[in-house]
Amino acid sequence: MSYRVDGKNDLFDLVIIGSGPAGITAAIYAKRANINVCVVEGSAPGGKILKTGFIDNYPGFASIKGPDLAVNMFNQLNSLSVPIFYSQVTGLEKQENYFFTYLDNKTLLSKAVIVATGTLERKLGLENEAKFETKGISYCAICDGPLYKNRDVAVVGGGNAAVEESLYLSGICNKVYLIHRRDEFRADSYAVNKLKEKKNVVFLLSHVVDSYLGDQTLKGIKVKNLKNNQSTDLTVDCLFPYIGAVPNTSFLKSFNVLSEEGYVLVDANQKTCVEGLYAAGDCVHKKIRQISTAISDGTIAALAVNDFFKLNK
């Protein structure tokens, strides 16, 4: 079979899908190994850290803003002249020894693929949710928080993201309600203790959001106390849900490499059961999802791809 490479079909050794910490790291290592590599990004480089207020657990920085770290990573990638295609991946398939990565306006051919697509925000699933998204429901506190300066907002969740973004919002907003369905937080105690020092944060433990209030824009939320089933209306201008994530891997369903939850199953070398197909970062089936583990995954995946090419010269 012959493959035509022109303005719509580009041939590479390696295509990396995603440019968060895992994807950028993989691209850096691949480029250093003289692999003909490109990166595909569906939105903006940086992944989840682009939406993180402050990062306090990344070596080398006592504290750094998420967007600043994302820009630093992206600038390093840019300095290596790695081609970046800004497009959603509409499909991925393998024919003989080549992968076809389908983008909005072209097809990329490659001998190997590293999937580093991360996760998407999990939604509350309440009535009128889509209606209020961008009109009072936001999944990015650092993006939209400044729009609600000196106003009341609510955050939902009990993990690190919910606590850290509540901490960020407490420095901007008049009042922050932190709503969590359990009695205790899953987040690091260090972050929780810092948040408890903020006098404008109201903790609503054992509570859930029951419904949205408002007509054209969000005007408030109805919350329910899970211990006594009593409901309360809260007047807030924005709700920030941080209740977990779902893997961004729907384009891989035909490869039989996904767990029941949709995460990519890989071995110790980040390799799937499909030859030439690797995965790294938060989209992978694993227990710990941190910036540091994503970088580790990206490193291992790129080096494994390099070994794969050496064995298949």
Backbone bond lengths (Angstrom), bond angles and torsions (degrees), N, CA, C in turn:
res aa  C-N    CA-C-N  psi(-1)  N-CA   C-N-CA  omega(-1)  CA-C   N-CA-C  phi
1 M - - - 1.470 - - 1.521 109.14 -
2 S 1.331 117.51 135.81 1.459 121.45 179.09 1.522 109.67 -107.09
3 Y 1.311 115.90 150.85 1.454 121.15 -177.63 1.523 109.11 -124.94
4 R 1.308 115.34 127.90 1.456 120.80 -179.24 1.526 109.05 -89.98
5 V 1.304 116.19 127.66 1.456 121.38 178.68 1.522 108.27 -110.15
6 D 1.322 117.11 112.13 1.460 121.39 -179.90 1.520 108.95 -142.76
7 G 1.328 116.95 -153.22 1.456 120.84 -177.70 1.510 113.34 -63.16
8 K 1.337 117.10 -21.24 1.462 119.49 -177.53 1.522 112.60 -107.67
9 N 1.318 117.55 -17.58 1.462 121.52 178.89 1.524 108.85 -123.93
10 D 1.317 117.45 115.65 1.459 121.99 179.92 1.518 109.24 -113.33
11 L 1.323 116.32 137.36 1.462 122.29 -176.67 1.523 110.63 -104.65
12 F 1.333 115.69 128.03 1.460 122.36 177.48 1.522 109.13 -133.82
13 D 1.322 115.37 163.70 1.465 118.90 170.62 1.531 109.62 -74.10
14 L 1.335 115.64 -42.28 1.462 121.42 -173.47 1.523 110.98 -137.93
15 V 1.309 115.83 131.35 1.466 122.02 171.54 1.529 107.76 -110.91
16 I 1.321 116.64 127.58 1.466 122.25 175.77 1.521 107.67 -108.06
17 I 1.319 116.19 121.86 1.460 120.96 -178.69 1.521 108.62 -99.80
18 G 1.332 116.09 108.16 1.457 121.38 -178.27 1.519 111.76 115.57
19 S 1.331 116.20 139.54 1.467 119.23 -179.19 1.523 111.89 -131.03
20 G 1.334 115.12 45.34 1.452 120.47 167.11 1.522 108.49 -84.26
21 P 1.325 118.72 -166.15 1.465 120.69 179.64 1.528 113.73 -54.75
22 A 1.338 118.00 -40.05 1.471 120.68 -179.63 1.518 111.12 -67.22
23 G 1.329 116.81 -48.29 1.456 120.60 -177.97 1.512 112.79 -65.60
24 I 1.333 116.80 -43.03 1.463 120.15 179.55 1.524 110.80 -64.75
25 T 1.329 116.95 -43.21 1.468 120.19 178.23 1.520 110.99 -61.05
26 A 1.324 116.92 -45.28 1.466 120.64 178.89 1.521 110.74 -59.73
27 A 1.331 116.90 -40.88 1.464 120.55 -179.64 1.525 111.52 -65.92
28 I 1.332 116.78 -40.26 1.467 120.51 178.91 1.524 110.43 -62.28
29 Y 1.329 116.71 -47.01 1.463 120.00 -179.75 1.521 111.61 -67.22
30 A 1.316 117.29 -37.46 1.468 120.06 178.75 1.524 110.66 -65.02
31 K 1.315 116.29 -43.83 1.465 120.05 179.81 1.520 110.65 -63.32
32 R 1.325 117.21 -39.85 1.463 120.92 178.32 1.523 111.73 -64.62
33 A 1.324 116.60 -24.34 1.466 121.20 178.03 1.529 111.68 -91.48
34 N 1.333 116.15 10.68 1.473 122.25 179.59 1.521 112.93 61.59
35 I 1.313 116.18 32.27 1.463 121.35 174.42 1.530 108.23 -86.72
36 N 1.311 116.35 135.36 1.462 121.76 176.71 1.530 107.94 -74.96
37 V 1.321 116.08 98.23 1.461 121.72 -168.68 1.522 110.92 -122.33
38 C 1.316 115.93 150.16 1.460 121.42 170.88 1.523 108.61 -137.23
39 V 1.317 115.65 163.78 1.463 122.36 -179.57 1.522 108.95 -123.18
40 V 1.324 115.76 139.62 1.462 121.78 174.61 1.525 108.41 -113.16
41 E 1.314 116.93 129.86 1.467 121.82 -179.97 1.523 110.13 -131.16
42 G 1.331 115.61 127.53 1.454 120.39 -176.36 1.511 114.83 -85.77
43 S 1.328 117.86 -16.79 1.468 119.30 179.76 1.525 109.84 -138.14
44 A 1.336 117.42 -93.86 1.458 121.00 179.92 1.517 109.44 -133.01
45 P 1.340 118.20 141.30 1.463 121.03 179.66 1.521 111.82 -60.65
46 G 1.332 115.26 147.02 1.461 120.27 176.98 1.505 114.07 120.40
47 G 1.331 116.80 -21.80 1.458 119.19 178.94 1.516 111.91 62.58
48 K 1.332 115.42 -146.07 1.462 121.20 -175.50 1.532 113.20 -62.95
49 I 1.342 117.63 -27.87 1.466 117.96 -176.86 1.522 111.21 -67.33
50 L 1.328 116.65 -21.47 1.459 120.27 176.65 1.522 111.04 -63.48
51 K 1.341 116.13 -23.99 1.464 121.30 -177.94 1.526 112.59 -105.37
52 T 1.331 116.36 11.89 1.468 120.63 -176.86 1.523 110.18 -101.93
53 G 1.321 115.96 131.42 1.461 120.18 -177.90 1.517 112.56 -62.13
54 F 1.327 116.41 -66.97 1.458 121.18 -179.54 1.524 109.50 -133.42
55 I 1.330 115.33 143.82 1.462 122.11 178.07 1.523 107.51 -117.31
56 D 1.331 115.87 121.03 1.467 121.18 -175.49 1.527 113.18 -112.96
57 N 1.331 117.30 2.58 1.467 119.21 -174.74 1.521 112.78 -124.83
58 Y 1.337 116.30 26.68 1.465 120.37 178.18 1.520 108.52 -106.78
59 P 1.339 118.22 120.94 1.465 121.15 -175.79 1.528 112.68 -55.40
60 G 1.321 114.96 138.00 1.455 120.53 178.87 1.511 113.59 100.30
61 F 1.335 116.48 -15.47 1.463 121.19 179.89 1.532 108.74 -134.67
62 A 1.333 116.62 117.82 1.465 118.80 176.12 1.518 109.63 -60.17
63 S 1.330 115.70 -37.58 1.460 122.35 174.82 1.518 107.65 -160.78
64 I 1.318 116.82 135.82 1.458 121.08 179.12 1.521 108.80 -145.69
65 K 1.304 116.45 142.27 1.457 120.59 176.51 1.529 109.25 -67.31
66 G 1.322 115.56 138.53 1.455 119.70 -179.58 1.516 113.48 -53.42
67 P 1.343 119.05 -49.48 1.464 119.67 179.38 1.522 113.26 -60.08
68 D 1.341 117.31 -33.72 1.466 119.71 178.88 1.524 110.86 -66.13
69 L 1.331 116.71 -42.10 1.459 120.12 177.91 1.524 110.15 -65.60
70 A 1.324 116.81 -40.04 1.465 120.70 178.42 1.523 110.79 -61.65
71 V 1.329 116.87 -43.04 1.467 120.94 179.39 1.523 110.43 -64.83
72 N 1.337 117.23 -41.01 1.467 120.36 177.78 1.525 111.11 -58.91
73 M 1.335 116.00 -45.15 1.465 120.23 179.58 1.524 110.88 -63.99
74 F 1.332 115.78 -44.69 1.462 120.16 -178.17 1.525 111.10 -65.20
75 N 1.327 117.57 -39.38 1.465 120.49 178.69 1.522 111.29 -62.69
76 Q 1.331 116.71 -38.25 1.459 119.53 177.47 1.524 110.59 -65.04
77 L 1.330 116.41 -41.69 1.465 119.92 176.98 1.522 110.70 -62.77
78 N 1.327 116.64 -43.69 1.464 121.21 -179.50 1.520 111.96 -61.69
79 S 1.330 116.53 -35.07 1.468 120.40 -178.08 1.520 112.10 -65.33
80 L 1.328 116.63 -17.53 1.466 121.23 -179.29 1.525 112.25 -94.05
81 S 1.327 116.66 0.64 1.478 122.22 177.75 1.524 112.53 58.32
82 V 1.322 116.18 39.90 1.468 120.70 174.63 1.530 108.15 -80.76
83 P 1.337 118.69 126.09 1.470 120.44 178.52 1.528 111.03 -61.33
84 I 1.322 116.13 136.17 1.465 121.86 178.13 1.523 108.68 -123.98
85 F 1.320 116.11 125.58 1.457 121.84 177.68 1.526 108.34 -106.25
86 Y 1.326 116.59 119.99 1.460 120.85 179.52 1.524 108.92 -92.41
87 S 1.313 114.85 101.07 1.459 120.65 -176.31 1.518 109.37 -167.42
88 Q 1.313 115.93 152.65 1.456 120.34 169.10 1.522 108.91 -74.08
89 V 1.320 116.57 147.97 1.463 120.94 172.40 1.523 107.31 -86.88
90 T 1.311 116.06 116.99 1.466 120.42 -178.21 1.519 112.41 -91.76
91 G 1.342 116.75 -11.59 1.454 119.60 178.26 1.511 111.42 179.69
92 L 1.321 115.71 158.71 1.467 122.02 176.66 1.512 108.13 -143.44
93 E 1.326 116.26 131.00 1.459 119.81 176.22 1.519 109.64 -146.19
94 K 1.337 115.07 162.61 1.455 120.59 178.90 1.514 109.36 -120.96
95 Q 1.331 115.54 129.87 1.455 122.42 175.54 1.523 107.73 -125.71
96 E 1.331 115.35 119.92 1.467 121.00 -174.14 1.527 109.15 52.64
97 N 1.329 119.07 -118.95 1.462 121.07 -175.66 1.525 113.19 -102.35
98 Y 1.323 117.15 11.99 1.462 120.37 -177.31 1.528 111.78 -119.81
99 F 1.337 113.72 142.09 1.459 120.29 171.53 1.526 108.76 -96.34
100 F 1.312 115.31 140.03 1.460 121.97 175.64 1.533 107.47 -111.16
101 T 1.328 115.79 111.54 1.463 121.09 176.75 1.520 107.66 -100.30
102 Y 1.313 115.98 111.91 1.463 120.94 -175.23 1.524 110.32 -91.04
103 L 1.328 115.20 122.85 1.458 122.16 177.46 1.528 109.26 -107.13
104 D 1.319 116.16 -177.70 1.462 119.93 -178.62 1.526 112.19 -61.60
105 N 1.339 116.59 -37.75 1.463 118.74 -173.36 1.522 114.37 -131.96
106 K 1.326 117.31 11.19 1.459 119.17 176.45 1.519 109.79 -163.34
107 T 1.329 114.93 171.87 1.464 121.89 177.79 1.518 108.80 -122.92
108 L 1.323 116.48 131.64 1.460 121.84 176.91 1.519 109.29 -102.48
109 L 1.325 116.78 130.83 1.458 122.16 176.05 1.520 108.46 -104.72
110 S 1.323 116.58 140.45 1.459 119.80 179.58 1.515 110.66 -156.80
111 K 1.324 115.09 161.53 1.456 121.20 177.33 1.530 111.63 -87.08
112 A 1.335 115.96 -19.87 1.468 120.33 179.16 1.522 109.35 -147.48
113 V 1.319 114.91 156.49 1.467 121.80 178.70 1.525 108.57 -136.78
114 I 1.321 116.16 135.42 1.463 121.62 169.05 1.523 107.41 -112.00
115 V 1.319 116.16 120.07 1.463 121.50 177.81 1.526 108.41 -91.77
116 A 1.321 116.17 119.46 1.469 121.44 -179.95 1.526 108.51 -136.40
117 T 1.312 115.16 52.21 1.465 121.99 -170.72 1.522 114.36 -87.23
118 G 1.320 117.47 -5.37 1.454 119.70 176.10 1.516 113.81 66.35
119 T 1.321 115.04 -147.36 1.460 121.31 -175.75 1.521 110.66 -131.48
120 L 1.325 114.61 164.47 1.458 122.26 175.20 1.526 109.09 -112.26
121 E 1.311 117.05 153.51 1.460 121.22 -177.71 1.533 110.92 -65.46
122 R 1.312 115.67 133.42 1.466 120.40 173.42 1.530 108.56 -77.91
123 K 1.318 115.98 138.99 1.461 120.87 -176.95 1.526 110.82 -102.67
124 L 1.317 115.90 158.56 1.461 120.93 -179.05 1.524 111.85 -70.68
125 G 1.324 116.91 -28.48 1.462 120.41 177.20 1.515 114.32 77.66
126 L 1.319 117.12 26.90 1.462 121.02 -179.83 1.527 111.22 -92.43
127 E 1.310 115.66 162.07 1.464 121.59 179.60 1.533 110.44 -61.25
128 N 1.326 116.02 140.16 1.469 124.36 178.73 1.527 113.46 70.58
129 E 1.334 117.16 16.28 1.463 119.78 -178.99 1.523 111.33 -61.90
130 A 1.329 116.84 -48.94 1.465 120.48 -179.22 1.525 111.19 -60.65
131 K 1.309 116.21 -35.51 1.468 121.52 -178.85 1.526 111.76 -61.86
132 F 1.335 116.46 -37.89 1.460 120.01 -174.82 1.533 113.61 -93.95
133 E 1.321 118.16 -7.16 1.463 119.34 176.91 1.523 108.77 -64.13
134 T 1.321 116.14 130.13 1.472 126.29 -172.15 1.528 111.63 73.54
135 K 1.326 117.86 -2.05 1.467 121.29 177.47 1.529 110.34 -125.91
136 G 1.334 114.30 34.17 1.453 118.99 178.81 1.511 114.03 131.97
137 I 1.328 117.42 -7.06 1.466 121.65 171.59 1.520 106.97 -119.66
138 S 1.315 116.63 125.27 1.460 121.50 -178.74 1.522 109.80 -134.86
139 Y 1.330 115.37 145.45 1.462 120.91 177.65 1.530 111.09 -107.52
140 C 1.324 116.29 14.16 1.464 120.33 -178.48 1.525 109.97 -142.16
141 A 1.327 115.95 97.79 1.466 120.42 -178.41 1.520 111.88 -65.18
142 I 1.323 116.97 -39.44 1.462 118.92 -177.32 1.521 111.20 -70.94
143 C 1.346 117.03 -27.53 1.468 120.50 177.90 1.523 110.94 -75.09
144 D 1.323 116.06 -48.82 1.464 121.23 -169.20 1.522 114.62 -107.26
145 G 1.332 117.26 -12.01 1.455 119.88 -179.34 1.523 113.98 -53.25
146 P 1.350 118.67 -45.38 1.467 119.62 -179.49 1.527 114.08 -59.49
147 L 1.334 117.41 -21.12 1.465 120.54 177.95 1.523 111.30 -68.91
148 Y 1.338 116.12 -17.98 1.463 120.83 -175.84 1.526 111.58 -115.41
149 K 1.314 115.18 32.93 1.461 120.78 178.42 1.527 110.40 -58.68
150 N 1.332 114.96 132.56 1.473 122.91 178.87 1.528 113.23 62.82
151 R 1.328 116.87 22.56 1.457 120.81 177.16 1.531 109.01 -120.60
152 D 1.322 116.08 172.01 1.464 121.07 -178.02 1.527 110.34 -95.08
153 V 1.335 116.04 134.09 1.462 121.58 179.69 1.524 108.91 -135.45
154 A 1.331 115.37 170.24 1.466 120.79 176.86 1.516 109.65 -132.93
155 V 1.322 115.19 147.73 1.464 123.13 175.42 1.521 107.51 -123.07
156 V 1.331 116.95 139.28 1.461 121.31 178.16 1.520 109.23 -116.05
157 G 1.336 117.07 130.61 1.452 120.67 176.44 1.512 111.83 140.29
158 G 1.338 115.61 166.86 1.451 119.76 -178.53 1.511 114.25 -133.26
159 G 1.329 116.85 7.21 1.454 120.85 179.88 1.516 112.38 -94.94
160 N 1.323 115.64 -171.80 1.461 120.51 -177.97 1.519 112.44 -59.94
161 A 1.332 116.69 -41.31 1.466 119.36 -177.90 1.521 111.03 -61.13
162 A 1.332 116.76 -46.40 1.466 120.43 -179.05 1.522 111.44 -62.19
163 V 1.317 116.65 -44.04 1.468 120.60 -178.11 1.523 110.98 -69.41
164 E 1.326 116.91 -44.74 1.465 120.16 -177.89 1.522 111.78 -66.26
165 E 1.332 117.15 -39.39 1.465 119.14 179.32 1.524 111.22 -73.19
166 S 1.330 117.71 -30.53 1.466 120.37 172.94 1.523 110.24 -63.51
167 L 1.323 115.60 -39.71 1.463 120.69 177.83 1.526 110.29 -62.18
168 Y 1.320 115.75 -43.46 1.468 120.32 178.22 1.530 110.73 -62.82
169 L 1.321 116.85 -47.00 1.464 121.29 -177.77 1.525 112.48 -66.22
170 S 1.334 116.48 -28.69 1.470 119.77 -179.36 1.523 112.01 -63.15
171 G 1.315 116.79 -22.60 1.458 120.85 178.06 1.514 113.45 -85.77
172 I 1.327 116.58 -4.91 1.464 121.45 -177.20 1.520 111.74 -117.59
173 C 1.321 115.20 -45.09 1.465 121.35 -169.31 1.531 112.29 -91.11
174 N 1.317 115.17 161.12 1.458 121.00 177.85 1.521 111.13 -68.09
175 K 1.335 115.94 -47.44 1.459 121.12 -179.94 1.521 109.05 -144.56
176 V 1.331 115.44 141.70 1.466 121.64 177.52 1.522 108.57 -123.48
177 Y 1.323 116.85 118.84 1.462 121.63 172.14 1.528 107.90 -91.46
178 L 1.315 117.31 124.94 1.461 121.10 174.95 1.523 108.27 -107.23
179 I 1.319 115.58 113.68 1.465 122.59 -173.70 1.519 109.24 -106.72
180 H 1.334 115.51 125.81 1.470 120.06 -179.15 1.525 108.90 -140.43
181 R 1.309 116.20 136.19 1.467 120.27 -174.51 1.525 113.56 -73.74
182 R 1.316 117.92 -15.83 1.464 120.54 -178.26 1.532 111.10 -106.79
183 D 1.335 114.67 174.37 1.467 120.39 179.60 1.522 112.35 -82.67
184 E 1.331 116.22 -22.46 1.458 120.80 -176.98 1.525 109.67 -128.59
185 F 1.329 115.11 154.84 1.459 120.74 179.19 1.526 111.06 -89.04
186 R 1.311 115.99 148.56 1.464 121.33 171.78 1.524 110.79 -83.13
187 A 1.301 116.32 -16.92 1.462 121.99 -175.20 1.526 111.44 -65.19
188 D 1.328 115.55 162.01 1.460 121.49 176.72 1.527 109.86 -57.93
189 S 1.312 116.03 138.08 1.466 120.26 -179.10 1.525 111.45 -61.60
190 Y 1.327 116.69 -30.99 1.471 120.59 178.82 1.526 110.42 -59.59
191 A 1.339 116.18 -47.75 1.464 120.45 -179.28 1.524 111.09 -68.19
192 V 1.334 116.59 -40.03 1.469 120.38 179.55 1.524 110.54 -62.42
193 N 1.318 116.77 -43.37 1.468 120.36 -179.59 1.529 111.54 -64.63
194 K 1.328 116.99 -37.59 1.464 120.11 176.40 1.525 110.43 -63.34
195 L 1.326 115.68 -40.00 1.464 119.74 -178.99 1.528 111.47 -67.89
196 K 1.323 116.54 -36.20 1.470 120.51 -179.27 1.527 112.14 -65.39
197 E 1.317 117.02 -18.36 1.462 120.86 177.85 1.528 112.07 -76.83
198 K 1.326 116.71 -16.01 1.464 120.94 -177.32 1.532 110.20 -81.59
199 K 1.316 115.88 121.79 1.466 120.50 -174.95 1.528 113.08 -77.24
200 N 1.327 117.78 -14.08 1.467 119.71 -178.93 1.529 112.44 -100.72
201 V 1.338 116.46 15.27 1.469 121.00 176.99 1.522 108.99 -106.81
202 V 1.319 115.81 126.66 1.465 122.36 178.76 1.523 108.42 -108.66
203 F 1.324 116.94 121.52 1.458 121.81 -178.82 1.528 109.85 -91.50
204 L 1.314 116.50 124.22 1.464 122.00 175.58 1.521 108.03 -117.26
205 L 1.330 115.83 83.81 1.456 121.21 179.73 1.523 109.67 -83.46
206 S 1.320 115.77 156.31 1.470 122.06 -175.74 1.531 111.03 56.50
207 H 1.316 115.93 36.88 1.458 122.47 177.86 1.532 109.69 -127.58
208 V 1.317 115.64 152.69 1.466 121.62 173.77 1.526 108.54 -133.41
209 V 1.332 115.04 156.50 1.460 120.02 172.87 1.518 107.78 -81.39
210 D 1.317 116.25 125.25 1.461 121.96 -175.54 1.525 112.53 -96.87
211 S 1.334 116.47 -35.21 1.464 119.93 -179.63 1.520 109.93 -165.20
212 Y 1.331 114.56 165.41 1.461 121.45 177.60 1.523 109.30 -99.30
213 L 1.325 115.98 145.75 1.458 121.81 179.44 1.522 109.34 -116.34
214 G 1.304 116.25 136.15 1.454 120.46 179.23 1.507 111.50 140.66
215 D 1.316 115.39 169.15 1.462 121.17 179.79 1.523 109.96 -106.69
216 Q 1.321 117.41 -82.77 1.461 120.77 179.17 1.531 111.96 -86.08
217 T 1.331 116.19 -32.25 1.464 121.59 177.62 1.523 108.95 -128.30
218 L 1.326 115.86 159.92 1.461 120.42 -179.68 1.525 110.32 -67.68
219 K 1.323 115.90 128.39 1.458 121.22 178.29 1.527 111.93 -112.70
220 G 1.326 115.95 -14.67 1.450 119.41 -179.20 1.513 111.02 173.30
221 I 1.317 115.69 -176.24 1.462 121.72 179.21 1.523 109.21 -139.34
222 K 1.303 115.28 152.22 1.462 121.11 173.09 1.523 107.09 -102.06
223 V 1.326 116.66 123.51 1.462 120.85 179.84 1.522 109.41 -114.14
224 K 1.330 114.63 147.32 1.467 119.97 -178.89 1.514 110.45 -118.48
225 N 1.315 115.83 133.70 1.457 122.80 174.83 1.529 107.99 -80.13
226 L 1.316 117.06 117.84 1.462 120.87 -175.40 1.525 112.82 -72.28
227 K 1.320 117.59 -14.14 1.467 119.92 -178.76 1.527 112.66 -87.13
228 N 1.336 116.27 -31.51 1.471 118.09 -179.33 1.528 113.15 -126.28
229 N 1.357 115.73 1.74 1.475 122.19 178.63 1.526 114.04 62.79
230 Q 1.302 118.04 15.31 1.461 120.35 176.49 1.527 110.27 -81.37
231 S 1.330 116.01 141.63 1.462 121.66 -179.03 1.520 110.74 -107.77
232 T 1.329 114.61 147.45 1.462 121.56 179.64 1.522 108.85 -136.22
233 D 1.322 116.69 139.00 1.460 121.40 174.72 1.524 109.43 -91.76
234 L 1.322 115.76 128.74 1.464 121.22 176.44 1.522 108.67 -112.80
235 T 1.316 116.92 131.10 1.459 121.20 175.39 1.523 108.79 -87.20
236 V 1.317 116.26 110.22 1.465 121.73 177.82 1.525 108.66 -136.71
237 D 1.313 115.54 152.41 1.463 120.57 179.61 1.517 112.74 -93.91
238 C 1.325 116.72 -17.09 1.468 119.29 178.88 1.522 110.29 -154.24
239 L 1.314 115.05 146.07 1.463 122.52 176.19 1.520 108.37 -119.35
240 F 1.328 115.75 130.73 1.464 121.99 179.69 1.526 109.03 -115.36
241 P 1.339 119.27 98.39 1.466 120.82 178.44 1.534 111.35 -79.69
242 Y 1.319 116.18 128.36 1.467 122.63 172.95 1.525 107.33 -131.75
243 I 1.323 115.54 72.35 1.469 121.02 -171.81 1.528 111.80 -113.76
244 G 1.312 115.73 28.74 1.456 118.62 179.29 1.517 111.73 106.86
245 A 1.301 115.09 -170.61 1.458 119.98 -173.23 1.522 110.77 -148.57
246 V 1.322 114.52 163.94 1.465 121.36 174.62 1.525 107.64 -123.57
247 P 1.332 118.25 143.58 1.465 120.46 -176.75 1.522 112.32 -65.75
248 N 1.311 115.48 141.11 1.465 122.32 179.58 1.531 108.92 -92.74
249 T 1.315 115.55 72.41 1.474 120.21 -170.94 1.519 113.53 -134.09
250 S 1.311 118.41 18.71 1.470 120.17 -173.92 1.522 112.88 -59.66
251 F 1.332 117.86 -27.76 1.467 120.94 -178.67 1.531 112.57 -73.81
252 L 1.341 117.13 -3.79 1.470 120.84 -179.23 1.525 113.24 -101.81
253 K 1.317 118.11 3.64 1.462 120.74 -172.28 1.523 113.39 -58.13
254 S 1.311 118.29 -31.71 1.469 120.71 -177.16 1.524 112.94 -76.90
255 F 1.334 118.11 -8.40 1.464 120.84 -175.58 1.527 113.74 -92.01
256 N 1.298 118.61 -8.70 1.463 121.70 -179.59 1.529 111.78 57.47
257 V 1.332 115.71 44.53 1.470 120.51 179.97 1.529 111.55 -121.06
258 L 1.334 117.42 10.91 1.457 120.68 -173.85 1.523 112.20 -106.61
259 S 1.325 115.44 147.52 1.461 121.20 172.69 1.525 108.53 -75.52
260 E 1.324 116.76 175.40 1.464 120.34 178.24 1.526 111.53 -59.69
261 E 1.325 116.59 -30.66 1.465 120.64 -179.48 1.516 112.36 -84.70
262 G 1.341 117.20 -7.11 1.454 120.54 178.36 1.511 115.32 98.22
263 Y 1.347 117.56 4.46 1.461 120.37 177.04 1.528 110.02 -82.42
264 V 1.336 116.43 153.41 1.459 121.29 -176.95 1.525 109.92 -81.49
265 L 1.315 115.49 129.30 1.464 121.81 178.48 1.523 109.27 -87.05
266 V 1.326 116.68 123.40 1.462 121.53 -178.80 1.524 110.09 -134.64
267 D 1.347 114.77 164.44 1.462 119.62 175.01 1.529 109.30 -94.54
268 A 1.323 116.31 -167.06 1.466 120.49 -176.58 1.522 112.82 -65.43
269 N 1.326 117.08 -18.03 1.464 121.96 178.36 1.525 112.49 -100.44
270 Q 1.321 116.34 15.75 1.473 122.96 179.92 1.522 112.51 66.16
271 K 1.318 116.98 19.49 1.462 122.17 -178.42 1.523 110.30 -94.51
272 T 1.326 115.92 138.87 1.457 121.18 174.06 1.524 109.00 -86.55
273 C 1.320 116.46 -176.38 1.461 120.50 177.69 1.523 111.95 -77.55
274 V 1.328 117.35 -4.37 1.468 122.21 177.74 1.522 108.15 -98.88
275 E 1.312 116.97 123.04 1.465 120.33 -177.76 1.526 110.76 -60.09
276 G 1.333 115.14 128.11 1.457 120.47 178.61 1.514 114.42 90.66
277 L 1.330 117.57 -5.45 1.465 121.04 -178.80 1.525 109.80 -108.71
278 Y 1.321 115.97 121.32 1.462 123.10 -177.31 1.531 109.35 -125.52
279 A 1.314 116.07 164.77 1.465 120.47 177.10 1.520 109.56 -145.75
280 A 1.326 116.10 151.34 1.464 121.32 -177.02 1.521 110.16 -150.90
281 G 1.325 115.25 151.15 1.455 119.97 174.73 1.515 113.94 90.58
282 D 1.317 115.62 -156.70 1.461 121.13 -171.90 1.520 114.25 -68.38
283 C 1.325 118.85 -16.65 1.470 120.64 179.14 1.522 112.17 -77.39
284 V 1.332 117.07 -7.20 1.462 122.34 -176.86 1.531 110.35 -85.91
285 H 1.312 116.01 146.77 1.467 122.27 176.22 1.530 108.76 -72.58
286 K 1.336 116.81 108.00 1.463 121.84 -178.74 1.516 108.88 -164.48
287 K 1.308 116.30 175.15 1.461 120.75 -175.26 1.524 112.54 -91.06
288 I 1.327 117.43 -43.62 1.458 121.83 -173.57 1.523 110.32 -104.28
289 R 1.330 116.20 128.46 1.468 121.46 177.43 1.526 108.55 -126.11
290 Q 1.324 115.14 100.85 1.454 122.59 179.91 1.526 108.21 -135.85
291 I 1.335 116.76 167.33 1.465 119.73 176.15 1.521 109.69 -58.60
292 S 1.327 116.11 -43.90 1.466 120.47 -177.10 1.527 111.89 -63.52
293 T 1.329 117.36 -38.51 1.468 119.01 179.76 1.523 111.04 -73.70
294 A 1.328 117.09 -31.71 1.466 120.13 176.61 1.524 110.60 -65.20
295 I 1.328 115.73 -41.64 1.463 120.38 178.21 1.527 110.35 -64.12
296 S 1.320 116.37 -41.14 1.465 120.40 176.48 1.524 110.81 -60.01
297 D 1.338 116.15 -46.81 1.468 120.13 178.95 1.524 111.37 -58.11
298 G 1.335 116.01 -45.28 1.462 120.01 -178.54 1.514 112.31 -62.67
299 T 1.326 115.88 -39.70 1.468 120.87 177.64 1.525 110.74 -62.38
300 I 1.324 115.60 -50.82 1.468 120.84 -178.02 1.522 110.86 -61.60
301 A 1.323 117.07 -42.88 1.464 120.57 -178.53 1.521 111.57 -62.76
302 A 1.329 117.14 -45.51 1.466 120.37 -178.87 1.525 111.55 -64.05
303 L 1.332 116.81 -42.35 1.464 119.85 178.94 1.525 111.11 -67.27
304 A 1.330 116.66 -35.09 1.465 120.21 177.07 1.522 110.83 -66.89
305 V 1.326 117.14 -38.97 1.468 120.70 176.36 1.525 110.13 -63.23
306 N 1.319 116.51 -41.13 1.466 119.81 178.15 1.524 111.06 -60.66
307 D 1.331 117.04 -42.83 1.469 120.70 176.40 1.528 110.83 -63.65
308 F 1.323 116.38 -38.91 1.466 121.63 178.77 1.528 110.72 -60.28
309 F 1.324 116.68 -42.75 1.463 120.23 179.32 1.530 111.21 -67.33
310 K 1.328 117.02 -38.32 1.464 120.23 179.41 1.525 111.30 -63.27
311 L 1.335 116.19 -36.99 1.466 120.71 -179.42 1.519 112.86 -77.04
312 N 1.320 116.43 -17.18 1.466 120.13 -175.13 1.523 112.37 -120.82
313 K 1.324 115.69 34.78 1.468 119.89 177.13 1.528 110.57 -67.91
